[in-house]
């Protein structure tokens, strides 16, 4: 994932946490805040409840890949994706469809995530 589409600084995360719109499904919580840039930025917040470090990193790598392939479909906003505990056991396709579902709710348009 490109650095320009990543939320990297703690202040950026805090800004989204303090002033956001939250969208949920049973697998993800997504926090969204408008930004003044011409592209979206993404951050991931994965709790230690999900599992040990290698499990959290594996989940984060798969979510980053889903976002990297599909970020051009998303408006200029800052997004924090928070997966629930049970998502560590999901297949790539199940993660993709569930994340697409919650982002569809957020943007009120059908978000279809494609695999290259």
C-alpha positions as protocol buffer text, in pm:
chain_id: "A"
residue {
  index: 1
  type: UNK
  ca { x: 0 y: 0 z: 0 }
}
residue {
  index: 2
  type: UNK
  ca { x: 133 y: 344 z: -89 }
}
residue {
  index: 3
  type: UNK
  ca { x: 243 y: 571 z: 193 }
}
residue {
  index: 4
  type: UNK
  ca { x: 21 y: 852 z: 69 }
}
residue {
  index: 5
  type: UNK
  ca { x: -295 y: 647 z: 129 }
}
residue {
  index: 6
  type: UNK
  ca { x: -195 y: 541 z: 482 }
}
residue {
  index: 7
  type: UNK
  ca { x: -284 y: 709 z: 807 }
}
residue {
  index: 8
  type: UNK
  ca { x: 54 y: 703 z: 977 }
}
residue {
  index: 9
  type: UNK
  ca { x: 64 y: 969 z: 1247 }
}
residue {
  index: 10
  type: UNK
  ca { x: -102 y: 937 z: 1585 }
}
residue {
  index: 11
  type: UNK
  ca { x: -254 y: 1284 z: 1540 }
}
residue {
  index: 12
  type: UNK
  ca { x: -428 y: 1168 z: 1222 }
}
residue {
  index: 13
  type: UNK
  ca { x: -577 y: 870 z: 1406 }
}
residue {
  index: 14
  type: UNK
  ca { x: -685 y: 1090 z: 1698 }
}
residue {
  index: 15
  type: UNK
  ca { x: -853 y: 1335 z: 1461 }
}
residue {
  index: 16
  type: UNK
  ca { x: -1062 y: 1055 z: 1311 }
}
residue {
  index: 17
  type: UNK
  ca { x: -1144 y: 903 z: 1652 }
}
residue {
  index: 18
  type: UNK
  ca { x: -1267 y: 1237 z: 1788 }
}
residue {
  index: 19
  type: UNK
  ca { x: -1476 y: 1351 z: 1491 }
}
residue {
  index: 20
  type: UNK
  ca { x: -1617 y: 1067 z: 1283 }
}
residue {
  index: 21
  type: UNK
  ca { x: -1916 y: 886 z: 1146 }
}
residue {
  index: 22
  type: UNK
  ca { x: -1921 y: 519 z: 1246 }
}
residue {
  index: 23
  type: UNK
  ca { x: -2059 y: 234 z: 1039 }
}
residue {
  index: 24
  type: UNK
  ca { x: -2088 y: -123 z: 1155 }
}
residue {
  index: 25
  type: UNK
  ca { x: -2162 y: -475 z: 1053 }
}
residue {
  index: 26
  type: UNK
  ca { x: -2103 y: -791 z: 1253 }
}
residue {
  index: 27
  type: UNK
  ca { x: -1742 y: -815 z: 1134 }
}
residue {
  index: 28
  type: UNK
  ca { x: -1608 y: -458 z: 1115 }
}
residue {
  index: 29
  type: UNK
  ca { x: -1638 y: -110 z: 1259 }
}
residue {
  index: 30
  type: UNK
  ca { x: -1542 y: 165 z: 1016 }
}
residue {
  index: 31
  type: UNK
  ca { x: -1480 y: 525 z: 1127 }
}
residue {
  index: 32
  type: UNK
  ca { x: -1491 y: 787 z: 853 }
}
residue {
  index: 33
  type: UNK
  ca { x: -1397 y: 1155 z: 848 }
}
residue {
  index: 34
  type: UNK
  ca { x: -1363 y: 1388 z: 549 }
}
residue {
  index: 35
  type: UNK
  ca { x: -1015 y: 1507 z: 462 }
}
residue {
  index: 36
  type: UNK
  ca { x: -893 y: 1798 z: 249 }
}
residue {
  index: 37
  type: UNK
  ca { x: -685 y: 1579 z: 20 }
}
residue {
  index: 38
  type: UNK
  ca { x: -774 y: 1446 z: -324 }
}
residue {
  index: 39
  type: UNK
  ca { x: -742 y: 1081 z: -217 }
}
residue {
  index: 40
  type: UNK
  ca { x: -858 y: 857 z: 67 }
}
residue {
  index: 41
  type: UNK
  ca { x: -633 y: 751 z: 353 }
}
residue {
  index: 42
  type: UNK
  ca { x: -670 y: 430 z: 549 }
}
residue {
  index: 43
  type: UNK
  ca { x: -566 y: 315 z: 894 }
}
residue {
  index: 44
  type: UNK
  ca { x: -612 y: -15 z: 1072 }
}
residue {
  index: 45
  type: UNK
  ca { x: -667 y: -60 z: 1443 }
}
residue {
  index: 46
  type: UNK
  ca { x: -644 y: -424 z: 1546 }
}
residue {
  index: 47
  type: UNK
  ca { x: -687 y: -511 z: 1911 }
}
residue {
  index: 48
  type: UNK
  ca { x: -478 y: -763 z: 2100 }
}
residue {
  index: 49
  type: UNK
  ca { x: -804 y: -951 z: 2156 }
}
residue {
  index: 50
  type: UNK
  ca { x: -780 y: -1065 z: 1793 }
}
residue {
  index: 51
  type: UNK
  ca { x: -477 y: -1280 z: 1867 }
}
residue {
  index: 52
  type: UNK
  ca { x: -101 y: -1284 z: 1890 }
}
residue {
  index: 53
  type: UNK
  ca { x: 116 y: -1051 z: 1685 }
}
residue {
  index: 54
  type: UNK
  ca { x: 160 y: -1284 z: 1389 }
}
residue {
  index: 55
  type: UNK
  ca { x: -219 y: -1325 z: 1357 }
}
residue {
  index: 56
  type: UNK
  ca { x: -279 y: -949 z: 1380 }
}
residue {
  index: 57
  type: UNK
  ca { x: -8 y: -882 z: 1122 }
}
residue {
  index: 58
  type: UNK
  ca { x: -148 y: -1146 z: 886 }
}
residue {
  index: 59
  type: UNK
  ca { x: -496 y: -993 z: 912 }
}
residue {
  index: 60
  type: UNK
  ca { x: -356 y: -643 z: 858 }
}
residue {
  index: 61
  type: UNK
  ca { x: -162 y: -754 z: 548 }
}
residue {
  index: 62
  type: UNK
  ca { x: -474 y: -907 z: 395 }
}
residue {
  index: 63
  type: UNK
  ca { x: -684 y: -595 z: 470 }
}
residue {
  index: 64
  type: UNK
  ca { x: -413 y: -370 z: 323 }
}
residue {
  index: 65
  type: UNK
  ca { x: -413 y: -573 z: 4 }
}
residue {
  index: 66
  type: UNK
  ca { x: -792 y: -546 z: -27 }
}
residue {
  index: 67
  type: UNK
  ca { x: -770 y: -169 z: 21 }
}
residue {
  index: 68
  type: UNK
  ca { x: -473 y: -131 z: -216 }
}
residue {
  index: 69
  type: UNK
  ca { x: -656 y: -298 z: -502 }
}
residue {
  index: 70
  type: UNK
  ca { x: -982 y: -110 z: -447 }
}
residue {
  index: 71
  type: UNK
  ca { x: -900 y: 234 z: -304 }
}
residue {
  index: 72
  type: UNK
  ca { x: -978 y: 417 z: -630 }
}
residue {
  index: 73
  type: UNK
  ca { x: -1351 y: 347 z: -569 }
}
residue {
  index: 74
  type: UNK
  ca { x: -1352 y: 557 z: -250 }
}
residue {
  index: 75
  type: UNK
  ca { x: -1393 y: 932 z: -198 }
}
residue {
  index: 76
  type: UNK
  ca { x: -1143 y: 1161 z: -27 }
}
residue {
  index: 77
  type: UNK
  ca { x: -1191 y: 1061 z: 337 }
}
residue {
  index: 78
  type: UNK
  ca { x: -987 y: 927 z: 625 }
}
residue {
  index: 79
  type: UNK
  ca { x: -1097 y: 576 z: 719 }
}
residue {
  index: 80
  type: UNK
  ca { x: -1006 y: 363 z: 1020 }
}
residue {
  index: 81
  type: UNK
  ca { x: -1097 y: -3 z: 983 }
}
residue {
  index: 82
  type: UNK
  ca { x: -1142 y: -196 z: 1307 }
}
residue {
  index: 83
  type: UNK
  ca { x: -1196 y: -571 z: 1259 }
}
residue {
  index: 84
  type: UNK
  ca { x: -1375 y: -777 z: 1522 }
}
residue {
  index: 85
  type: UNK
  ca { x: -1211 y: -1071 z: 1697 }
}
residue {
  index: 86
  type: UNK
  ca { x: -1357 y: -1348 z: 1483 }
}
residue {
  index: 87
  type: UNK
  ca { x: -1233 y: -1200 z: 1152 }
}
residue {
  index: 88
  type: UNK
  ca { x: -891 y: -1358 z: 1205 }
}
residue {
  index: 89
  type: UNK
  ca { x: -1042 y: -1688 z: 1091 }
}
residue {
  index: 90
  type: UNK
  ca { x: -1195 y: -1548 z: 770 }
}
residue {
  index: 91
  type: UNK
  ca { x: -1083 y: -1637 z: 421 }
}
residue {
  index: 92
  type: UNK
  ca { x: -966 y: -1360 z: 190 }
}
residue {
  index: 93
  type: UNK
  ca { x: -1295 y: -1364 z: -5 }
}
residue {
  index: 94
  type: UNK
  ca { x: -1505 y: -1345 z: 313 }
}
residue {
  index: 95
  type: UNK
  ca { x: -1296 y: -1051 z: 439 }
}
residue {
  index: 96
  type: UNK
  ca { x: -1335 y: -876 z: 105 }
}
residue {
  index: 97
  type: UNK
  ca { x: -1712 y: -917 z: 90 }
}
residue {
  index: 98
  type: UNK
  ca { x: -1766 y: -817 z: 453 }
}
residue {
  index: 99
  type: UNK
  ca { x: -1548 y: -507 z: 423 }
}
residue {
  index: 100
  type: UNK
  ca { x: -1724 y: -418 z: 97 }
}
residue {
  index: 101
  type: UNK
  ca { x: -2060 y: -451 z: 275 }
}
residue {
  index: 102
  type: UNK
  ca { x: -1974 y: -210 z: 555 }
}
residue {
  index: 103
  type: UNK
  ca { x: -1818 y: 41 z: 312 }
}
residue {
  index: 104
  type: UNK
  ca { x: -2133 y: 17 z: 97 }
}
residue {
  index: 105
  type: UNK
  ca { x: -2333 y: 120 z: 402 }
}
residue {
  index: 106
  type: UNK
  ca { x: -2092 y: 406 z: 466 }
}
residue {
  index: 107
  type: UNK
  ca { x: -2095 y: 551 z: 116 }
}
residue {
  index: 108
  type: UNK
  ca { x: -2454 y: 453 z: 32 }
}
residue {
  index: 109
  type: UNK
  ca { x: -2349 y: 296 z: -294 }
}
residue {
  index: 110
  type: UNK
  ca { x: -2266 y: -55 z: -396 }
}
residue {
  index: 111
  type: UNK
  ca { x: -1897 y: -122 z: -331 }
}
residue {
  index: 112
  type: UNK
  ca { x: -1780 y: -422 z: -526 }
}
residue {
  index: 113
  type: UNK
  ca { x: -1429 y: -530 z: -444 }
}
residue {
  index: 114
  type: UNK
  ca { x: -1251 y: -706 z: -726 }
}
residue {
  index: 115
  type: UNK
  ca { x: -960 y: -946 z: -708 }
}
residue {
  index: 116
  type: UNK
  ca { x: -680 y: -902 z: -959 }
}
